[in-house]
Amino acid sequence: MITFPGISSLPELTMRTSQTFAAQSPESQPGGPSFLDTLGRLASETATAVREGEAATAAGMQGALPLQSVVEKVMAAERTLQAALAVRDKAVSSYLEISRMQI
């Protein structure tokens, strides 16, 4: 089972997973990005949005960024994180449903 010690480890996990599956033949990937690539991009974008929200919060506390910008960045990070969690929940739910199927 894969555990996520923190949001900052998501890009590293994505890179490691992508390298594991990089040996697949080109025939196994018909035109377009693979599901793994899409999930990796989602994880990377989520981590970036959360980091930007944290940086905006720190800048706002120091007075370097207006409150409106801080709120916008934090809300964008929250929406991105909620979307990533919804995708994760659906993936886990699908996995559990498939694992309950009789073969």
N, C-alpha and C positions, 0 to 999 in steps of 0.2 A: 504494500500500500504506500502511496506517495503522501507525504505530509508537507504542509506549507508552514515553515517556521515564521515567515513574515512576507509581506507584500514585496519587499525588496528582493526576495529570492525568486520571484516569478520569471524575470528575464533569463536568469541563469538556468532555471529548470526547463524553460522553453528551449534554450540553446542545447542543453544536454539531450532532451527528448528529440529534437530535430536531428542531431548528430546520430542518434541511435537509428533513426529511420531513413537516414540519407542514403543508405546502401540499396534502397528499393530501386528496381528497374524503372526506366522511364515509361514503360508500357503500363505500369500500375498506376500512373498518374495521368489520366486523360485530361486534355485541355482545361486549364484553370488551377487555382490553388487547392491543395489538399485540405482535408478537415483539420489535420494537425497544424498546417500553416495558418489556417484561420484562427484556431484556438491560441496559437503562439502570438499572433498579431494582437488578439484581444487581450491576452495577458500583458503584453508589452505596453499597449495603450493604456490599460488600467493602471499599471505601475507608474507610468509617466504622469497620468492625470493626478494620481494620489500625491506623487512627489511635488508637482506644481502647486497643488492645494496646500501642502505643508509649507512649501517655500513662501507662498503668498501670505499664509498665516504669520510666519515669522517676520516677513517684511512689514506686514500690517502692524504687528506689535511694536516694531521699531519705528513706526511712523513713516516708512519709506514708500508705502503703498496706500492709496485711499481705501476706505472701508468698503465702498461699493465694489471695487476690483477684488478685494479679499473675499467678499461674499460670493461673487460670481465664480471665482476659481474654486472655492470650497464646494459650492453647489454643483459645479461641473464634475468635480472629483466624486462627489456623492452619487450623482446619476450614473457615472461610468462604473463605479464600484457596484451599485445595485444591479446594473445590467449584467456585469460579469458574474455576480452571485446568482442571478436568475439563470444564466446559461449553465453555470456549475450545477445548480439544483436540478435542472432538466437533464443534464448528462448523467448525474448520479441516479435520478429516478429511472431513466431509460436503462441504465446498466442493471439496476435492481430488477426491473421488469424482465429483462432478457435473461438474467440469472435464474429467475423463477420458472422460466419456460421448460417444459418437459422435452427431452430429446429422444 
